[in-house]
Amino acid sequence: MPDKAEKHLNLSFPFQIICTEQRTTMGNEITRDFLRRQFEKFRRNLSQGSIHKLALDYQKHLNEMQNLPLNIAVTGQAGVGKSSFVNAIRGVMDEEKEAAEVGTVKGTMVPKAYPHPFCPNIQIWDLPRIGSPMFKEAEYVQKVQFERYDVFIMVTTDCFTKNDALLAKEIHKMGKKFYYVRSKIDISIEGEKKKKNFNMEKTLACIRGYCEDNLRMAGGLSARVFLISTWKADKYRYDFPLLRETMAAELPYYKKHISTMAAQLFSESELMMKKAEITSYIKKVALVSCACGVVPVPGLSMLCDIPILLDALKCICNAFGFDANSLCFLAIHTGKGFEELRSVIKKTPLANTINIGLVFSLLMNSSLWLNMSIVEVAFTFIPLIGSGFGGASSFAVTYHFLNSFLDDVMEDARNLRNKLSSEYKPSPKFKDLPQWDFSHVFYQKT
């Protein structure tokens, strides 16, 4: 919408919404009873304080989430594929300019941070190996600043060394979250296939058991073990996507949001985790809108915070990778065309196309307006929220509008994932394994 139109909006606009007879609705049909049930939950949450106090707390939390860092340390000995793993977890190919250098004989000499391409708050740290000339065992923890990191991922291959055991002990001593990654599993499997009576499931179980035994013998240690390959042809078959999903699930609450939002394409369980995070976000935004209620839709006797809706829609789209940069990245890394991928996203606009005019357009098509009048919305929920006319209206509109938008985003995310997964044909041996993540193509140099 042109700038002039934004400054002098048509005052007949809201009444066009009320009088609309039939439009294509956004999201599921809304009912008064459904909204009442949702708001009853909020009233119980408000028993400890006022809307304004809770909204201030939520606004502070929303602001903090935008800047909260997540530091993930990747450790291991030289030659285990550590740098390739750093690239893989960031969704960057080894050949790209932003990639960690792989295949070097000297290995990593100093701790180096690599930002996640879509979430700069997430830093993936490639750490030097313990026991190297510059990082003696006694000095290692202090020199690499162990206290800085939220999560440790120790990468090994077929040998579990003395230094690996020392490193695992130090991580446990610090009380940090720790995951054991057995890399280059594809190479091990190829070697085992040459043996008579090869069995994939037994081989994987044996390798996993070997890793778990090594940890126990290192001093009664335990950690989740993940078998991975970062080769394009094999990454769907092993534990790489499960590692990412597990990290997101096991992080502390205040850090979990960062990891969950960073994933650009995901398994069904990851998709539901992302939806849960966004649903929690919407509740906070709705209460902030209720408490603020200072930027009205012209012509309405209610306060609907359009800037808040604008920011929230962009946030939701970015969280699911529905923006031009993410989609271009996905197209490049899957060999698909941008328009080919964009064509399966039927209901969701890209984040970079969202403006005030589009917010108005989506509001016009929202089923909230088709089922309830503006006055009815406000006076139905004032008793539940305990706020004035404008606040109640803002809460109702924001909460329903964003949840309906989220339903559409979820549908499009599944459409995009299904398109990519339908064109990947796994080996019959893996037909029963979940098809996890099709967002990136990874290569590992050996």
TAHUSUL-V380524 format. One record per backbone hydrogen bond with DSSP energy under -0.5 kcal/mol. CO is the residue of the C=O (numbers start at 1). NH is the residue of the N-H. Records with the same first field share a line. If there is no record, write none. Layout:
BEGIN
CO=NH / NH
END
This chain:
BEGIN
2=6
3=7
4=8
10=13
12=16
13=17
14=18
15=19
16=20
17=20
23=25
25=27
26=367
31=35
32=36
33=37
34=38
35=39
36=40
37=41
38=42
39=43
40=44
41=45
42=46
44=47
45=48
46=49
50=54
51=55
52=56
53=57
54=58
55=59
56=60
57=61
58=62
59=63
60=64
61=65
62=66
63=66 / 67
64=67 / 68
70=72 / 123
71=73 / 150 / 151
72=125
73=75 / 153
74=127
75=155
77=80
81=85
82=86
83=87
84=88
85=89
86=90
87=91 / 92
88=91
90=117
93=96
96=99
108=129
112=126
114=124
119=116 / 122
121=70 / 123
122=116 / 124
123=72 / 125
124=114 / 126
125=74 / 127
126=112
129=132
132=135
135=131 / 132
136=139 / 140
137=141
139=143
140=144
141=146
142=145
145=148
146=149
150=177
151=73
152=179
153=75 / 155
154=181
155=77
156=183
159=157 / 161
161=165
162=166
163=167
164=168
165=169
166=170
167=171
168=172
169=173
170=174
171=175 / 176
172=175
177=152
178=224
179=154 / 181
180=182 / 226
181=156 / 183
182=228
184=187 / 188
185=189
186=190
187=191
188=192
189=193
190=194
191=194
192=195
195=198
199=203
200=204
201=205
202=206
203=207
204=208
205=209
206=210
207=211
208=212
209=213
210=214
211=215
212=216
213=217
214=218
215=221
216=219 / 220
224=180
226=182 / 228
227=239
228=185
231=234 / 235
234=237 / 238
239=243
240=244
241=245
242=246
243=247
244=248
245=249
246=250
247=251
252=255 / 256
253=257
255=258 / 259
256=260
257=261
258=262
259=263
260=263
267=271
268=272
269=273
270=274
271=275
272=276
273=277
274=278
275=279
276=280
277=281
278=282
279=283
280=284
281=285
282=286
283=287
284=288
285=289
286=290
287=291
288=292
289=293
294=296
295=306
296=298
297=300
298=14
302=304
303=305
304=306
305=309
306=310
307=311
308=312
309=313
310=314
311=315
312=316
313=317
314=318
315=319
316=320
317=322
318=321
321=323
322=351
323=327
324=328
325=329
326=330
327=331
328=332
329=333
330=334
331=335 / 336
337=341
338=342
339=343
341=344
342=345
344=346
350=353
351=354
355=359
356=360
357=361
358=362
359=363
360=364
361=365
363=366
365=26
366=369 / 370
367=371
368=372
373=377
374=378
375=379
376=380
377=381
378=382
381=385
382=386
388=392
389=393
390=303 / 394
391=395
392=396
393=397
394=398
395=399
396=400
397=401
398=402
399=403
400=404
401=405
402=406
403=407
404=408
405=409
406=410
407=411
408=412
409=413
410=414
411=415
412=416
413=417
414=418
415=419
416=420
417=421
418=422
419=423
420=423
421=424
423=425
424=426
427=430
428=431
430=433
434=436
440=442
END
